[in-house]
């Protein structure tokens, strides 16, 4: 397997990331708000404080990548 093919595939996946993130904007915002709310002041983020929001975001990304989203952006599939 050629090393350049690996980089080409990875670059293509990274090019799709903004479209995938846009499909999951609501979930990403909810996760970001949770992280921000739990790390106010000098508090450190602790494991599982935002697990529900993270799982929702992860599920959204998984569905977007696999094409389960009903409205994927053009060129994603």
N, CA, C and O atoms as a Tripos MOL2 file, in Angstrom:
@<TRIPOS>MOLECULE
protein
  308   307    77     0     0
PROTEIN
NO_CHARGES

@<TRIPOS>ATOM
      1 N           0.8470   -1.1740    0.0000 N.3       1 UNK1
      2 CA          0.0000    0.0000    0.0000 C.3       1 UNK1
      3 C           0.8910    1.2340    0.0000 C.2       1 UNK1
      4 O           1.8540    1.3160    0.7630 O.2       1 UNK1
      5 N           0.5760    2.1600   -0.8300 N.am      2 UNK2
      6 CA          1.3570    3.3700   -0.9500 C.3       2 UNK2
      7 C           1.0060    4.3580    0.1520 C.2       2 UNK2
      8 O          -0.1650    4.5450    0.4810 O.2       2 UNK2
      9 N           2.0160    4.9820    0.7130 N.am      3 UNK3
     10 CA          1.7960    5.9820    1.7530 C.3       3 UNK3
     11 C           1.0160    7.1780    1.2500 C.2       3 UNK3
     12 O           0.2570    7.7850    2.0050 O.2       3 UNK3
     13 N           1.1930    7.5280   -0.0220 N.am      4 UNK4
     14 CA          0.4920    8.7000   -0.5590 C.3       4 UNK4
     15 C          -1.0140    8.4490   -0.6440 C.2       4 UNK4
     16 O          -1.8020    9.3860   -0.5150 O.2       4 UNK4
     17 N          -1.4210    7.2020   -0.8570 N.am      5 UNK5
     18 CA         -2.8510    6.8960   -0.8940 C.3       5 UNK5
     19 C          -3.4980    7.1030    0.4680 C.2       5 UNK5
     20 O          -4.6390    7.5560    0.5570 O.2       5 UNK5
     21 N          -2.7750    6.7740    1.5160 N.am      6 UNK6
     22 CA         -3.2870    6.9620    2.8720 C.3       6 UNK6
     23 C          -3.5150    8.4450    3.1180 C.2       6 UNK6
     24 O          -4.5540    8.8370    3.6490 O.2       6 UNK6
     25 N          -2.5480    9.2690    2.7350 N.am      7 UNK7
     26 CA         -2.6870   10.7160    2.9440 C.3       7 UNK7
     27 C          -3.8180   11.2830    2.1040 C.2       7 UNK7
     28 O          -4.5350   12.1740    2.5580 O.2       7 UNK7
     29 N          -3.9870   10.7870    0.9040 N.am      8 UNK8
     30 CA         -5.0760   11.2710    0.0410 C.3       8 UNK8
     31 C          -6.4300   10.9660    0.6580 C.2       8 UNK8
     32 O          -7.3130   11.8230    0.6680 O.2       8 UNK8
     33 N          -6.6030    9.7600    1.1720 N.am      9 UNK9
     34 CA         -7.8760    9.3910    1.8040 C.3       9 UNK9
     35 C          -8.1290   10.2410    3.0430 C.2       9 UNK9
     36 O          -9.2520   10.6930    3.2700 O.2       9 UNK9
     37 N          -7.0900   10.4590    3.8410 N.am     10 UNK10
     38 CA         -7.2490   11.2570    5.0530 C.3      10 UNK10
     39 C          -7.5710   12.7070    4.7310 C.2      10 UNK10
     40 O          -8.4000   13.3240    5.3990 O.2      10 UNK10
     41 N          -6.9190   13.2530    3.7120 N.am     11 UNK11
     42 CA         -7.2150   14.6290    3.3130 C.3      11 UNK11
     43 C          -8.6590   14.7570    2.8500 C.2      11 UNK11
     44 O          -9.3280   15.7400    3.1670 O.2      11 UNK11
     45 N          -9.1360   13.7820    2.1130 N.am     12 UNK12
     46 CA        -10.5150   13.8140    1.6310 C.3      12 UNK12
     47 C         -11.4890   13.7720    2.8070 C.2      12 UNK12
     48 O         -12.4880   14.4920    2.8120 O.2      12 UNK12
     49 N         -11.2060   12.9400    3.7940 N.am     13 UNK13
     50 CA        -12.0660   12.8750    4.9810 C.3      13 UNK13
     51 C         -12.0750   14.2140    5.7160 C.2      13 UNK13
     52 O         -13.1230   14.6680    6.1740 O.2      13 UNK13
     53 N         -10.9140   14.8390    5.8250 N.am     14 UNK14
     54 CA        -10.8390   16.1270    6.5090 C.3      14 UNK14
     55 C         -11.5750   17.2180    5.7370 C.2      14 UNK14
     56 O         -12.1390   18.1290    6.3430 O.2      14 UNK14
     57 N         -11.5770   17.1380    4.4150 N.am     15 UNK15
     58 CA        -12.3330   18.1150    3.6200 C.3      15 UNK15
     59 C         -13.8260   18.0120    3.8780 C.2      15 UNK15
     60 O         -14.5410   19.0080    3.7640 O.2      15 UNK15
     61 N         -14.3060   16.8320    4.2210 N.am     16 UNK16
     62 CA        -15.7260   16.6300    4.4760 C.3      16 UNK16
     63 C         -16.1500   17.0850    5.8720 C.2      16 UNK16
     64 O         -17.3370   17.2770    6.1330 O.2      16 UNK16
     65 N         -15.1760   17.2580    6.7650 N.am     17 UNK17
     66 CA        -15.5010   17.5560    8.1520 C.3      17 UNK17
     67 C         -16.3830   18.7920    8.3400 C.2      17 UNK17
     68 O         -17.3320   18.7210    9.1220 O.2      17 UNK17
     69 N         -16.1280   19.9150    7.6730 N.am     18 UNK18
     70 CA        -17.0100   21.0780    7.8700 C.3      18 UNK18
     71 C         -18.4710   20.7880    7.5170 C.2      18 UNK18
     72 O         -19.3780   21.2600    8.2030 O.2      18 UNK18
     73 N         -18.7010   20.0250    6.4660 N.am     19 UNK19
     74 CA        -20.0720   19.6710    6.0950 C.3      19 UNK19
     75 C         -20.7090   18.7610    7.1320 C.2      19 UNK19
     76 O         -21.8870   18.9070    7.4570 O.2      19 UNK19
     77 N         -19.9340   17.8320    7.6440 N.am     20 UNK20
     78 CA        -20.4480   16.9320    8.6800 C.3      20 UNK20
     79 C         -20.7460   17.7020    9.9600 C.2      20 UNK20
     80 O         -21.7610   17.4650   10.6150 O.2      20 UNK20
     81 N         -19.8570   18.6240   10.3090 N.am     21 UNK21
     82 CA        -20.0740   19.4280   11.5000 C.3      21 UNK21
     83 C         -21.3300   20.2910   11.3350 C.2      21 UNK21
     84 O         -22.0880   20.4690   12.2890 O.2      21 UNK21
     85 N         -21.5470   20.8170   10.1480 N.am     22 UNK22
     86 CA        -22.7380   21.6330    9.9010 C.3      22 UNK22
     87 C         -24.0100   20.8100   10.0760 C.2      22 UNK22
     88 O         -25.0220   21.3280   10.5500 O.2      22 UNK22
     89 N         -23.9690   19.5500    9.7040 N.am     23 UNK23
     90 CA        -25.1310   18.6800    9.8830 C.3      23 UNK23
     91 C         -25.4250   18.4470   11.3600 C.2      23 UNK23
     92 O         -26.5600   18.1470   11.7300 O.2      23 UNK23
     93 N         -24.4200   18.5830   12.1910 N.am     24 UNK24
     94 CA        -24.5580   18.2990   13.6200 C.3      24 UNK24
     95 C         -24.4060   19.5700   14.4530 C.2      24 UNK24
     96 O         -23.9340   19.5150   15.5890 O.2      24 UNK24
     97 N         -24.7970   20.6920   13.9020 N.am     25 UNK25
     98 CA        -24.6030   21.9780   14.5730 C.3      25 UNK25
     99 C         -25.3280   22.0360   15.9140 C.2      25 UNK25
    100 O         -24.7810   22.5530   16.8880 O.2      25 UNK25
    101 N         -26.5350   21.5200   15.9760 N.am     26 UNK26
    102 CA        -27.3080   21.5680   17.2200 C.3      26 UNK26
    103 C         -26.6180   20.7430   18.3010 C.2      26 UNK26
    104 O         -26.4730   21.1930   19.4380 O.2      26 UNK26
    105 N         -26.1940   19.5350   17.9400 N.am     27 UNK27
    106 CA        -25.5240   18.6520   18.9050 C.3      27 UNK27
    107 C         -24.1640   19.2240   19.3240 C.2      27 UNK27
    108 O         -23.7860   19.1460   20.4930 O.2      27 UNK27
    109 N         -23.4280   19.8010   18.3550 N.am     28 UNK28
    110 CA        -22.1230   20.3860   18.6710 C.3      28 UNK28
    111 C         -22.2870   21.5770   19.6110 C.2      28 UNK28
    112 O         -21.4980   21.7510   20.5400 O.2      28 UNK28
    113 N         -23.3010   22.3910   19.3730 N.am     29 UNK29
    114 CA        -23.5500   23.5510   20.2420 C.3      29 UNK29
    115 C         -23.9260   23.0970   21.6550 C.2      29 UNK29
    116 O         -23.4610   23.6740   22.6390 O.2      29 UNK29
    117 N         -24.7630   22.0690   21.7530 N.am     30 UNK30
    118 CA        -25.1680   21.5730   23.0670 C.3      30 UNK30
    119 C         -23.9600   21.0330   23.8310 C.2      30 UNK30
    120 O         -23.8190   21.2780   25.0290 O.2      30 UNK30
    121 N         -23.0980   20.3040   23.1440 N.am     31 UNK31
    122 CA        -21.8980   19.7700   23.7940 C.3      31 UNK31
    123 C         -20.9750   20.9090   24.2170 C.2      31 UNK31
    124 O         -20.4450   20.9020   25.3280 O.2      31 UNK31
    125 N         -20.7840   21.8770   23.3410 N.am     32 UNK32
    126 CA        -19.9330   23.0180   23.6690 C.3      32 UNK32
    127 C         -20.4530   23.8060   24.8590 C.2      32 UNK32
    128 O         -19.6780   24.2340   25.7140 O.2      32 UNK32
    129 N         -21.7670   23.9970   24.9120 N.am     33 UNK33
    130 CA        -22.3590   24.7110   26.0460 C.3      33 UNK33
    131 C         -22.1700   23.9350   27.3420 C.2      33 UNK33
    132 O         -21.9000   24.5240   28.3890 O.2      33 UNK33
    133 N         -22.3100   22.6330   27.2730 N.am     34 UNK34
    134 CA        -22.1210   21.7990   28.4570 C.3      34 UNK34
    135 C         -20.6790   21.8960   28.9520 C.2      34 UNK34
    136 O         -20.4380   22.0700   30.1470 O.2      34 UNK34
    137 N         -19.7290   21.7840   28.0330 N.am     35 UNK35
    138 CA        -18.3170   21.8660   28.4100 C.3      35 UNK35
    139 C         -18.0200   23.2390   29.0060 C.2      35 UNK35
    140 O         -17.3540   23.3430   30.0350 O.2      35 UNK35
    141 N         -18.5150   24.2890   28.3590 N.am     36 UNK36
    142 CA        -18.2750   25.6390   28.8690 C.3      36 UNK36
    143 C         -18.8960   25.8290   30.2520 C.2      36 UNK36
    144 O         -18.2910   26.4400   31.1330 O.2      36 UNK36
    145 N         -20.0910   25.3090   30.4330 N.am     37 UNK37
    146 CA        -20.7850   25.4720   31.7130 C.3      37 UNK37
    147 C         -20.1030   24.7020   32.8470 C.2      37 UNK37
    148 O         -20.1230   25.1350   34.0000 O.2      37 UNK37
    149 N         -19.5110   23.5830   32.5170 N.am     38 UNK38
    150 CA        -18.8920   22.7590   33.5650 C.3      38 UNK38
    151 C         -17.4480   23.1440   33.8310 C.2      38 UNK38
    152 O         -16.8220   22.6090   34.7460 O.2      38 UNK38
    153 N         -16.9130   24.0650   33.0450 N.am     39 UNK39
    154 CA        -15.5170   24.4780   33.2380 C.3      39 UNK39
    155 C         -15.4200   25.9740   33.5210 C.2      39 UNK39
    156 O         -14.4160   26.6010   33.1820 O.2      39 UNK39
    157 N         -16.4430   26.5470   34.1320 N.am     40 UNK40
    158 CA        -16.3950   27.9690   34.4710 C.3      40 UNK40
    159 C         -15.3320   28.2090   35.5300 C.2      40 UNK40
    160 O         -15.0560   27.3470   36.3650 O.2      40 UNK40
    161 N         -14.7520   29.3720   35.4810 N.am     41 UNK41
    162 CA        -13.6910   29.6780   36.4380 C.3      41 UNK41
    163 C         -12.4640   28.8440   36.1750 C.2      41 UNK41
    164 O         -11.9820   28.7670   35.0440 O.2      41 UNK41
    165 N         -11.9590   28.2210   37.2160 N.am     42 UNK42
    166 CA        -10.7330   27.4270   37.0890 C.3      42 UNK42
    167 C         -11.0120   25.9370   37.1670 C.2      42 UNK42
    168 O         -10.0900   25.1430   37.3500 O.2      42 UNK42
    169 N         -12.2560   25.5540   37.0310 N.am     43 UNK43
    170 CA        -12.5930   24.1350   37.1100 C.3      43 UNK43
    171 C         -12.0710   23.4000   35.8720 C.2      43 UNK43
    172 O         -12.0390   23.9500   34.7710 O.2      43 UNK43
    173 N         -11.6730   22.1690   36.0770 N.am     44 UNK44
    174 CA        -11.2450   21.3220   34.9740 C.3      44 UNK44
    175 C         -12.4130   20.4540   34.5430 C.2      44 UNK44
    176 O         -13.2660   20.0830   35.3500 O.2      44 UNK44
    177 N         -12.4340   20.1410   33.2710 N.am     45 UNK45
    178 CA        -13.4630   19.2520   32.7430 C.3      45 UNK45
    179 C         -13.2450   17.8590   33.3200 C.2      45 UNK45
    180 O         -12.1290   17.3390   33.3120 O.2      45 UNK45
    181 N         -14.3010   17.2740   33.8110 N.am     46 UNK46
    182 CA        -14.2110   15.9320   34.3740 C.3      46 UNK46
    183 C         -14.9470   14.9510   33.4730 C.2      46 UNK46
    184 O         -15.9350   15.2920   32.8220 O.2      46 UNK46
    185 N         -14.4460   13.7470   33.4540 N.am     47 UNK47
    186 CA        -15.0210   12.6960   32.6220 C.3      47 UNK47
    187 C         -16.4980   12.4910   32.9510 C.2      47 UNK47
    188 O         -16.8950   12.4930   34.1160 O.2      47 UNK47
    189 N         -17.2870   12.3160   31.9240 N.am     48 UNK48
    190 CA        -18.7080   11.9700   31.9820 C.3      48 UNK48
    191 C         -19.6380   13.1040   32.4240 C.2      48 UNK48
    192 O         -20.8400   12.8780   32.5680 O.2      48 UNK48
    193 N         -19.1180   14.3140   32.6430 N.am     49 UNK49
    194 CA        -20.0140   15.4100   32.9870 C.3      49 UNK49
    195 C         -20.9140   15.7840   31.8110 C.2      49 UNK49
    196 O         -22.0490   16.2190   32.0060 O.2      49 UNK49
    197 N         -20.4090   15.6140   30.6020 N.am     50 UNK50
    198 CA        -21.1740   15.9480   29.3990 C.3      50 UNK50
    199 C         -21.3520   14.7070   28.5210 C.2      50 UNK50
    200 O         -21.4040   14.8070   27.2950 O.2      50 UNK50
    201 N         -21.4430   13.5570   29.1490 N.am     51 UNK51
    202 CA        -21.5120   12.2910   28.4130 C.3      51 UNK51
    203 C         -22.7470   12.2210   27.5140 C.2      51 UNK51
    204 O         -22.6600   11.7470   26.3820 O.2      51 UNK51
    205 N         -23.8810   12.6830   28.0020 N.am     52 UNK52
    206 CA        -25.1170   12.6210   27.2170 C.3      52 UNK52
    207 C         -24.9790   13.4710   25.9480 C.2      52 UNK52
    208 O         -25.3600   13.0340   24.8620 O.2      52 UNK52
    209 N         -24.4400   14.6730   26.0890 N.am     53 UNK53
    210 CA        -24.2610   15.5670   24.9460 C.3      53 UNK53
    211 C         -23.2120   15.0240   23.9790 C.2      53 UNK53
    212 O         -23.3630   15.1290   22.7620 O.2      53 UNK53
    213 N         -22.1440   14.4400   24.5370 N.am     54 UNK54
    214 CA        -21.1100   13.8540   23.6870 C.3      54 UNK54
    215 C         -21.6650   12.6870   22.8800 C.2      54 UNK54
    216 O         -21.3880   12.5690   21.6860 O.2      54 UNK54
    217 N         -22.4380   11.8340   23.5200 N.am     55 UNK55
    218 CA        -23.0150   10.6880   22.8160 C.3      55 UNK55
    219 C         -23.9480   11.1390   21.6890 C.2      55 UNK55
    220 O         -23.9730   10.5340   20.6180 O.2      55 UNK55
    221 N         -24.7100   12.2020   21.9380 N.am     56 UNK56
    222 CA        -25.5920   12.7330   20.8980 C.3      56 UNK56
    223 C         -24.7740   13.2510   19.7220 C.2      56 UNK56
    224 O         -25.1370   13.0260   18.5680 O.2      56 UNK56
    225 N         -23.6740   13.9420   20.0050 N.am     57 UNK57
    226 CA        -22.8050   14.4530   18.9440 C.3      57 UNK57
    227 C         -22.1360   13.3100   18.1880 C.2      57 UNK57
    228 O         -22.0680   13.3240   16.9590 O.2      57 UNK57
    229 N         -21.6510   12.3340   18.9190 N.am     58 UNK58
    230 CA        -21.0070   11.1630   18.2970 C.3      58 UNK58
    231 C         -21.9880   10.4140   17.3890 C.2      58 UNK58
    232 O         -21.6310   10.0110   16.2820 O.2      58 UNK58
    233 N         -23.2140   10.2330   17.8590 N.am     59 UNK59
    234 CA        -24.2310    9.5570   17.0570 C.3      59 UNK59
    235 C         -24.5390   10.3560   15.7950 C.2      59 UNK59
    236 O         -24.6880    9.7880   14.7130 O.2      59 UNK59
    237 N         -24.6320   11.6720   15.9400 N.am     60 UNK60
    238 CA        -24.8940   12.5190   14.7850 C.3      60 UNK60
    239 C         -23.7730   12.3970   13.7550 C.2      60 UNK60
    240 O         -24.0410   12.2280   12.5650 O.2      60 UNK60
    241 N         -22.5130   12.4810   14.2080 N.am     61 UNK61
    242 CA        -21.3760   12.3330   13.2870 C.3      61 UNK61
    243 C         -21.3960   10.9610   12.6140 C.2      61 UNK61
    244 O         -21.1810   10.8550   11.4060 O.2      61 UNK61
    245 N         -21.6500    9.9300   13.3810 N.am     62 UNK62
    246 CA        -21.6910    8.5780   12.8250 C.3      62 UNK62
    247 C         -22.7610    8.4730   11.7400 C.2      62 UNK62
    248 O         -22.5230    7.9160   10.6680 O.2      62 UNK62
    249 N         -23.9280    9.0090   12.0300 N.am     63 UNK63
    250 CA        -25.0160    8.9800   11.0470 C.3      63 UNK63
    251 C         -24.6880    9.8150    9.8210 C.2      63 UNK63
    252 O         -25.0080    9.4220    8.6990 O.2      63 UNK63
    253 N         -24.0590   10.9540   10.0210 N.am     64 UNK64
    254 CA        -23.7020   11.8180    8.8930 C.3      64 UNK64
    255 C         -22.6760   11.1430    7.9950 C.2      64 UNK64
    256 O         -22.7920   11.1940    6.7700 O.2      64 UNK64
    257 N         -21.6830   10.5160    8.5900 N.am     65 UNK65
    258 CA        -20.6330    9.8500    7.8120 C.3      65 UNK65
    259 C         -21.1920    8.6470    7.0590 C.2      65 UNK65
    260 O         -20.8050    8.3880    5.9190 O.2      65 UNK65
    261 N         -22.0990    7.9170    7.6970 N.am     66 UNK66
    262 CA        -22.6180    6.7100    7.0630 C.3      66 UNK66
    263 C         -23.7560    7.0030    6.0960 C.2      66 UNK66
    264 O         -24.2570    6.0950    5.4330 O.2      66 UNK66
    265 N         -24.1660    8.2610    6.0130 N.am     67 UNK67
    266 CA        -25.2150    8.6250    5.0700 C.3      67 UNK67
    267 C         -26.6170    8.3820    5.5940 C.2      67 UNK67
    268 O         -27.5690    8.4010    4.8130 O.2      67 UNK67
    269 N         -26.7780    8.1540    6.8840 N.am     68 UNK68
    270 CA        -28.1060    7.9180    7.4390 C.3      68 UNK68
    271 C         -28.8950    9.2090    7.5900 C.2      68 UNK68
    272 O         -30.1030    9.1780    7.8260 O.2      68 UNK68
    273 N         -28.2170   10.3440    7.4550 N.am     69 UNK69
    274 CA        -28.8930   11.6320    7.5410 C.3      69 UNK69
    275 C         -29.7990   11.7820    6.3270 C.2      69 UNK69
    276 O         -29.4190   11.4120    5.2150 O.2      69 UNK69
    277 N         -30.9690   12.3110    6.5320 N.am     70 UNK70
    278 CA        -31.9380   12.4290    5.4340 C.3      70 UNK70
    279 C         -31.5580   13.5210    4.4460 C.2      70 UNK70
    280 O         -32.0420   13.5080    3.3140 O.2      70 UNK70
    281 N         -30.7090   14.4640    4.8360 N.am     71 UNK71
    282 CA        -30.3370   15.5760    3.9700 C.3      71 UNK71
    283 C         -28.8310   15.7950    3.9440 C.2      71 UNK71
    284 O         -28.3760   16.8670    4.3430 O.2      71 UNK71
    285 N         -28.0480   14.8390    3.4960 N.am     72 UNK72
    286 CA        -26.6030   15.0700    3.4900 C.3      72 UNK72
    287 C         -26.2320   16.1080    2.4580 C.2      72 UNK72
    288 O         -26.8750   16.1880    1.4110 O.2      72 UNK72
    289 N         -25.1870   16.9260    2.7290 N.am     73 UNK73
    290 CA        -24.7470   17.9060    1.7510 C.3      73 UNK73
    291 C         -24.2800   17.2100    0.4810 C.2      73 UNK73
    292 O         -23.8230   16.0690    0.5350 O.2      73 UNK73
    293 N         -24.3910   17.8880   -0.6680 N.am     74 UNK74
    294 CA        -23.9560   17.2870   -1.9360 C.3      74 UNK74
    295 C         -22.4820   16.8850   -1.8860 C.2      74 UNK74
    296 O         -21.6500   17.6110   -1.3410 O.2      74 UNK74
    297 N         -22.1750   15.7460   -2.4460 N.am     75 UNK75
    298 CA        -20.7990   15.2810   -2.5320 C.3      75 UNK75
    299 C         -20.3250   14.4770   -1.3430 C.2      75 UNK75
    300 O         -19.2010   13.9750   -1.3560 O.2      75 UNK75
    301 N         -21.1450   14.3380   -0.3130 N.am     76 UNK76
    302 CA        -20.7030   13.5700    0.8530 C.3      76 UNK76
    303 C         -20.8100   12.0820    0.6430 C.2      76 UNK76
    304 O         -20.0410   11.3200    1.2270 O.2      76 UNK76
    305 N         -21.7370   11.6550   -0.1700 N.am     77 UNK77
    306 CA        -21.9530   10.2130   -0.3580 C.3      77 UNK77
    307 C         -21.3430    9.7420   -1.6450 C.2      77 UNK77
    308 O         -21.4250    8.5580   -1.9710 O.2      77 UNK77
@<TRIPOS>BOND
     1     1     2 1
     2     2     3 1
     3     3     4 2
     4     3     5 am
     5     5     6 1
     6     6     7 1
     7     7     8 2
     8     7     9 am
     9     9    10 1
    10    10    11 1
    11    11    12 2
    12    11    13 am
    13    13    14 1
    14    14    15 1
    15    15    16 2
    16    15    17 am
    17    17    18 1
    18    18    19 1
    19    19    20 2
    20    19    21 am
    21    21    22 1
    22    22    23 1
    23    23    24 2
    24    23    25 am
    25    25    26 1
    26    26    27 1
    27    27    28 2
    28    27    29 am
    29    29    30 1
    30    30    31 1
    31    31    32 2
    32    31    33 am
    33    33    34 1
    34    34    35 1
    35    35    36 2
    36    35    37 am
    37    37    38 1
    38    38    39 1
    39    39    40 2
    40    39    41 am
    41    41    42 1
    42    42    43 1
    43    43    44 2
    44    43    45 am
    45    45    46 1
    46    46    47 1
    47    47    48 2
    48    47    49 am
    49    49    50 1
    50    50    51 1
    51    51    52 2
    52    51    53 am
    53    53    54 1
    54    54    55 1
    55    55    56 2
    56    55    57 am
    57    57    58 1
    58    58    59 1
    59    59    60 2
    60    59    61 am
    61    61    62 1
    62    62    63 1
    63    63    64 2
    64    63    65 am
    65    65    66 1
    66    66    67 1
    67    67    68 2
    68    67    69 am
    69    69    70 1
    70    70    71 1
    71    71    72 2
    72    71    73 am
    73    73    74 1
    74    74    75 1
    75    75    76 2
    76    75    77 am
    77    77    78 1
    78    78    79 1
    79    79    80 2
    80    79    81 am
    81    81    82 1
    82    82    83 1
    83    83    84 2
    84    83    85 am
    85    85    86 1
    86    86    87 1
    87    87    88 2
    88    87    89 am
    89    89    90 1
    90    90    91 1
    91    91    92 2
    92    91    93 am
    93    93    94 1
    94    94    95 1
    95    95    96 2
    96    95    97 am
    97    97    98 1
    98    98    99 1
    99    99   100 2
   100    99   101 am
   101   101   102 1
   102   102   103 1
   103   103   104 2
   104   103   105 am
   105   105   106 1
   106   106   107 1
   107   107   108 2
   108   107   109 am
   109   109   110 1
   110   110   111 1
   111   111   112 2
   112   111   113 am
   113   113   114 1
   114   114   115 1
   115   115   116 2
   116   115   117 am
   117   117   118 1
   118   118   119 1
   119   119   120 2
   120   119   121 am
   121   121   122 1
   122   122   123 1
   123   123   124 2
   124   123   125 am
   125   125   126 1
   126   126   127 1
   127   127   128 2
   128   127   129 am
   129   129   130 1
   130   130   131 1
   131   131   132 2
   132   131   133 am
   133   133   134 1
   134   134   135 1
   135   135   136 2
   136   135   137 am
   137   137   138 1
   138   138   139 1
   139   139   140 2
   140   139   141 am
   141   141   142 1
   142   142   143 1
   143   143   144 2
   144   143   145 am
   145   145   146 1
   146   146   147 1
   147   147   148 2
   148   147   149 am
   149   149   150 1
   150   150   151 1
   151   151   152 2
   152   151   153 am
   153   153   154 1
   154   154   155 1
   155   155   156 2
   156   155   157 am
   157   157   158 1
   158   158   159 1
   159   159   160 2
   160   159   161 am
   161   161   162 1
   162   162   163 1
   163   163   164 2
   164   163   165 am
   165   165   166 1
   166   166   167 1
   167   167   168 2
   168   167   169 am
   169   169   170 1
   170   170   171 1
   171   171   172 2
   172   171   173 am
   173   173   174 1
   174   174   175 1
   175   175   176 2
   176   175   177 am
   177   177   178 1
   178   178   179 1
   179   179   180 2
   180   179   181 am
   181   181   182 1
   182   182   183 1
   183   183   184 2
   184   183   185 am
   185   185   186 1
   186   186   187 1
   187   187   188 2
   188   187   189 am
   189   189   190 1
   190   190   191 1
   191   191   192 2
   192   191   193 am
   193   193   194 1
   194   194   195 1
   195   195   196 2
   196   195   197 am
   197   197   198 1
   198   198   199 1
   199   199   200 2
   200   199   201 am
   201   201   202 1
   202   202   203 1
   203   203   204 2
   204   203   205 am
   205   205   206 1
   206   206   207 1
   207   207   208 2
   208   207   209 am
   209   209   210 1
   210   210   211 1
   211   211   212 2
   212   211   213 am
   213   213   214 1
   214   214   215 1
   215   215   216 2
   216   215   217 am
   217   217   218 1
   218   218   219 1
   219   219   220 2
   220   219   221 am
   221   221   222 1
   222   222   223 1
   223   223   224 2
   224   223   225 am
   225   225   226 1
   226   226   227 1
   227   227   228 2
   228   227   229 am
   229   229   230 1
   230   230   231 1
   231   231   232 2
   232   231   233 am
   233   233   234 1
   234   234   235 1
   235   235   236 2
   236   235   237 am
   237   237   238 1
   238   238   239 1
   239   239   240 2
   240   239   241 am
   241   241   242 1
   242   242   243 1
   243   243   244 2
   244   243   245 am
   245   245   246 1
   246   246   247 1
   247   247   248 2
   248   247   249 am
   249   249   250 1
   250   250   251 1
   251   251   252 2
   252   251   253 am
   253   253   254 1
   254   254   255 1
   255   255   256 2
   256   255   257 am
   257   257   258 1
   258   258   259 1
   259   259   260 2
   260   259   261 am
   261   261   262 1
   262   262   263 1
   263   263   264 2
   264   263   265 am
   265   265   266 1
   266   266   267 1
   267   267   268 2
   268   267   269 am
   269   269   270 1
   270   270   271 1
   271   271   272 2
   272   271   273 am
   273   273   274 1
   274   274   275 1
   275   275   276 2
   276   275   277 am
   277   277   278 1
   278   278   279 1
   279   279   280 2
   280   279   281 am
   281   281   282 1
   282   282   283 1
   283   283   284 2
   284   283   285 am
   285   285   286 1
   286   286   287 1
   287   287   288 2
   288   287   289 am
   289   289   290 1
   290   290   291 1
   291   291   292 2
   292   291   293 am
   293   293   294 1
   294   294   295 1
   295   295   296 2
   296   295   297 am
   297   297   298 1
   298   298   299 1
   299   299   300 2
   300   299   301 am
   301   301   302 1
   302   302   303 1
   303   303   304 2
   304   303   305 am
   305   305   306 1
   306   306   307 1
   307   307   308 2
@<TRIPOS>SUBSTRUCTURE
     1 UNK1         2 RESIDUE 1 A UNK
     2 UNK2         6 RESIDUE 1 A UNK
     3 UNK3        10 RESIDUE 1 A UNK
     4 UNK4        14 RESIDUE 1 A UNK
     5 UNK5        18 RESIDUE 1 A UNK
     6 UNK6        22 RESIDUE 1 A UNK
     7 UNK7        26 RESIDUE 1 A UNK
     8 UNK8        30 RESIDUE 1 A UNK
     9 UNK9        34 RESIDUE 1 A UNK
    10 UNK10       38 RESIDUE 1 A UNK
    11 UNK11       42 RESIDUE 1 A UNK
    12 UNK12       46 RESIDUE 1 A UNK
    13 UNK13       50 RESIDUE 1 A UNK
    14 UNK14       54 RESIDUE 1 A UNK
    15 UNK15       58 RESIDUE 1 A UNK
    16 UNK16       62 RESIDUE 1 A UNK
    17 UNK17       66 RESIDUE 1 A UNK
    18 UNK18       70 RESIDUE 1 A UNK
    19 UNK19       74 RESIDUE 1 A UNK
    20 UNK20       78 RESIDUE 1 A UNK
    21 UNK21       82 RESIDUE 1 A UNK
    22 UNK22       86 RESIDUE 1 A UNK
    23 UNK23       90 RESIDUE 1 A UNK
    24 UNK24       94 RESIDUE 1 A UNK
    25 UNK25       98 RESIDUE 1 A UNK
    26 UNK26      102 RESIDUE 1 A UNK
    27 UNK27      106 RESIDUE 1 A UNK
    28 UNK28      110 RESIDUE 1 A UNK
    29 UNK29      114 RESIDUE 1 A UNK
    30 UNK30      118 RESIDUE 1 A UNK
    31 UNK31      122 RESIDUE 1 A UNK
    32 UNK32      126 RESIDUE 1 A UNK
    33 UNK33      130 RESIDUE 1 A UNK
    34 UNK34      134 RESIDUE 1 A UNK
    35 UNK35      138 RESIDUE 1 A UNK
    36 UNK36      142 RESIDUE 1 A UNK
    37 UNK37      146 RESIDUE 1 A UNK
    38 UNK38      150 RESIDUE 1 A UNK
    39 UNK39      154 RESIDUE 1 A UNK
    40 UNK40      158 RESIDUE 1 A UNK
    41 UNK41      162 RESIDUE 1 A UNK
    42 UNK42      166 RESIDUE 1 A UNK
    43 UNK43      170 RESIDUE 1 A UNK
    44 UNK44      174 RESIDUE 1 A UNK
    45 UNK45      178 RESIDUE 1 A UNK
    46 UNK46      182 RESIDUE 1 A UNK
    47 UNK47      186 RESIDUE 1 A UNK
    48 UNK48      190 RESIDUE 1 A UNK
    49 UNK49      194 RESIDUE 1 A UNK
    50 UNK50      198 RESIDUE 1 A UNK
    51 UNK51      202 RESIDUE 1 A UNK
    52 UNK52      206 RESIDUE 1 A UNK
    53 UNK53      210 RESIDUE 1 A UNK
    54 UNK54      214 RESIDUE 1 A UNK
    55 UNK55      218 RESIDUE 1 A UNK
    56 UNK56      222 RESIDUE 1 A UNK
    57 UNK57      226 RESIDUE 1 A UNK
    58 UNK58      230 RESIDUE 1 A UNK
    59 UNK59      234 RESIDUE 1 A UNK
    60 UNK60      238 RESIDUE 1 A UNK
    61 UNK61      242 RESIDUE 1 A UNK
    62 UNK62      246 RESIDUE 1 A UNK
    63 UNK63      250 RESIDUE 1 A UNK
    64 UNK64      254 RESIDUE 1 A UNK
    65 UNK65      258 RESIDUE 1 A UNK
    66 UNK66      262 RESIDUE 1 A UNK
    67 UNK67      266 RESIDUE 1 A UNK
    68 UNK68      270 RESIDUE 1 A UNK
    69 UNK69      274 RESIDUE 1 A UNK
    70 UNK70      278 RESIDUE 1 A UNK
    71 UNK71      282 RESIDUE 1 A UNK
    72 UNK72      286 RESIDUE 1 A UNK
    73 UNK73      290 RESIDUE 1 A UNK
    74 UNK74      294 RESIDUE 1 A UNK
    75 UNK75      298 RESIDUE 1 A UNK
    76 UNK76      302 RESIDUE 1 A UNK
    77 UNK77      306 RESIDUE 1 A UNK
